[in-house]
Amino acid sequence: QVQLAESGGGSVQAGGSLRLSCAASRRTFRNYAMGWFRQAPGKEREFVSSINWIDGTTNYADSVKGRFTISRDSAKNTLYLQMNSLKPEDTAVYYCATGIRSYYTGSSPGSAVREYDYWGQGTQVTVSS
């Protein structure tokens, strides 16, 4: 089992910034993917961004490219999501996730919910106009 704990959510006005953190209980030397997903009320959970833990290859949803940056700190076992230029449509519960699959170096980390096996409890992000 892997425990994931998100933090850093909150309320911000449009154009503002937030940084989400996800502390993981798993210390790994394998190229697992870790990702951020979000779910707005009445909508399905959707992909935001992911990163391969060892080689750092990243993947972003088109809706957040150029505004969000995913990163990780291996020493702290922590995943981050820096969110800039936030829009009201970014309002959602944001979830951190990881899986048991390891990726070849340089391959794109997964973007589908089904590719992830462990999930955090989520943190609310609210962007007002």
C-alpha positions in Angstrom: 0.0 0.0 0.0 1.0 3.6 -0.7 -0.3 6.5 1.2 -0.7 9.8 -0.5 -1.5 13.1 1.3 -2.3 16.3 -0.6 -2.1 19.8 0.8 -2.0 23.3 -0.5 -5.5 23.8 -1.8 -7.6 26.9 -1.1 -9.5 29.8 -2.5 -7.9 32.3 -4.9 -9.1 34.9 -7.4 -8.8 34.4 -11.1 -5.2 35.0 -12.2 -3.8 33.9 -8.9 -1.5 31.0 -8.0 -1.5 28.0 -5.8 1.0 25.2 -5.2 -0.2 21.8 -4.3 1.9 19.2 -2.5 1.5 15.5 -2.2 3.6 13.5 0.3 4.1 9.9 -0.6 4.8 7.0 1.8 6.7 5.1 -0.9 10.4 5.7 -1.5 11.3 4.2 -4.8 14.1 3.7 -7.2 11.8 2.7 -10.0 10.4 4.9 -12.7 6.8 5.0 -11.4 4.5 7.7 -12.6 2.8 10.2 -10.2 0.0 12.3 -11.4 -2.5 15.0 -10.6 -6.2 14.6 -11.5 -9.2 16.8 -10.7 -12.9 16.4 -10.4 -15.4 19.2 -10.5 -19.0 18.7 -9.2 -21.1 16.7 -11.6 -18.1 15.9 -13.8 -15.8 12.9 -14.2 -12.3 12.8 -12.8 -9.9 14.2 -15.4 -6.2 14.2 -16.0 -4.2 17.3 -15.2 -0.5 16.3 -15.3 1.9 13.5 -14.5 5.6 12.9 -14.1 7.9 9.9 -14.2 9.6 9.7 -10.8 13.1 8.9 -11.8 13.6 10.5 -15.3 11.3 13.4 -14.8 9.4 13.1 -18.1 6.2 15.1 -17.9 2.8 15.1 -19.4 0.1 17.8 -19.3 -3.5 18.2 -20.3 -4.0 20.8 -23.0 -6.1 22.9 -20.7 -3.3 23.5 -18.3 -0.2 23.6 -20.6 1.8 26.8 -20.0 0.0 27.5 -16.7 0.7 24.5 -14.5 4.1 22.9 -13.7 4.5 19.5 -12.1 7.7 18.6 -10.2 9.0 16.2 -7.6 11.5 16.2 -4.8 12.9 12.8 -4.4 14.6 13.5 -1.1 11.3 14.5 0.4 9.2 12.0 -1.4 6.9 14.8 -2.4 5.1 15.7 -5.6 4.2 19.3 -6.5 1.8 21.1 -8.8 2.5 24.8 -9.3 -0.7 26.4 -10.7 -0.4 29.9 -12.2 -2.9 32.1 -14.0 -5.8 30.2 -12.4 -9.2 30.3 -14.0 -12.7 29.7 -12.5 -12.8 26.5 -14.6 -9.9 25.1 -12.7 -12.1 24.9 -9.6 -12.2 21.2 -8.5 -11.0 18.7 -6.0 -7.4 17.9 -6.9 -6.1 14.4 -6.4 -2.6 13.0 -6.3 -2.1 9.4 -7.6 0.5 6.8 -8.3 0.6 3.3 -9.7 2.4 0.0 -9.7 3.5 0.3 -13.3 7.0 1.5 -14.0 7.8 3.3 -17.3 10.7 3.1 -19.7 13.0 6.1 -19.5 11.7 8.9 -21.6 8.2 7.4 -22.2 5.2 9.5 -21.4 3.7 9.0 -18.0 0.1 7.8 -17.9 -2.9 10.1 -18.3 -5.8 7.7 -17.7 -7.4 7.2 -14.3 -7.2 3.4 -14.8 -3.4 3.5 -14.9 -3.2 4.6 -11.3 -3.7 2.4 -8.3 -3.3 4.6 -5.3 -5.1 7.9 -4.6 -5.0 10.6 -2.0 -8.0 12.1 -0.4 -8.0 15.2 -2.4 -7.7 18.9 -1.8 -10.2 21.6 -2.8 -9.2 24.4 -5.2 -11.7 27.2 -5.7 -11.0 30.0 -8.2 -13.4 33.0 -8.1 -13.9 35.4 -11.0 
